Amino acid sequence: MHRVWNFSAGPATLPTEVLLQVQEELLDWHGAGCGVMEMSHRGKEFTGILEAAEADLRELLGIPAQYKVLFLQGGATQQFAQVPMNLLAGDQDRRSADYIVTGSWSKKAFKEAQRIGQVRQAASVEAKGQVADGFTRLPRADELDLDPQAAYLHLCTNETIHGVEVHDDAALAALLPAGVPLVADMSSHILSRPVDVSRYGLIYAGAQKNIGPSGVTLVIVREDLLGRAPAGIPTVMDYQVMADNGSMLNTPPTFAIYVAGLVFQWLKRQGGLAGMQAINREKAELVYAAIDASQGFYKNPVAADCRSCMNIPFTLAKPELDKPFLAEAQAAGLLGLKGHKSVGGMRASIYNAMPLDGVRALVHFMNDFAAKNA
């Protein structure tokens, strides 16, 4: 068996321990005589898998009792519409929602919400940066234009493409007008560090980066935000209905939920989210140090205090070296380093499941390539 170091932004690498357990249980899960993909989602076996996954997730994140955990489908992109469908479209006060735009994904969320109801751009640094699309930092407090009557404030706490991360959500929550729920897309850094869930009204995340395989979408929503959807939206899009049915109004993505549950157990064995945070910081510091010490051969455009610990975009001083860099990286067993097509360059996604040894291999390659081509 040959395993590469997979730096893809998603679907991303999974813990080897988890994959080996999946392999062992694929044909016969715990003596059931069949695998999880084959068993009824209404049976006691899968019901137990789902309940255990939720319990482990609640323990990892310290999710308060007054929050519902939903295992949905459609990815974070569906949540761009589902959030305003539930929290804005049925608002009897005809309020608008605020959006902080910090990169491609929050920009897409803002655009999609405009199809559902009235929304405002509460802040954006797109036109204020030093690169073509400008998403190189977070907006300052004095750049926020927050509506005290907003139905909610939405932001993406880690922009996968641009590598911009919110590190101090306590400071952000302190700026929030009283009574305005904070809604966060945490797709690409959820479970990478401890989070105070109580600061948020709703958190959503696609699974295929830090949770498990694609196919399941996690939604954590405070109970007082349920039941706000207008009667006209599709039943399957109503958070209240999905919560009332334990995420099983229809057949859920059973296999993806099962693997996610194994990842939650793996995270607990790593020391929980505090343990993962320490490892993730060490990995990120290694890559950023290699970039910053390269004397301009590599560059990361993001402001130092906004740099992501999960997604690290960088460019080479000579664009003509991009193709040789990727070809030699692949030959060295380093895959998934090509940057997103909208920004170009390179990107190393170093999610929870990327071992420290993989990051060391990347840094060694980067240093060697720079020495040969400077």
Helices and strands as residue ranges (DSSP letters): E 5-6, H 16-25, G 36-38, H 44-61, E 67-72, H 75-87, E 97-101, H 104-113, E 119-124, G 126-128, G 141-143, E 153-156, E 158-159, E 164-165, H 169-175, E 182-185, G 197-199, E 202-206, E 217-222, G 223-225, G 235-237, H 239-244, H 254-269, H 272-292, E 298-299, G 304-306, E 311-316, G 319-321, H 322-331, E 334-335, E 346-349, H 356-373
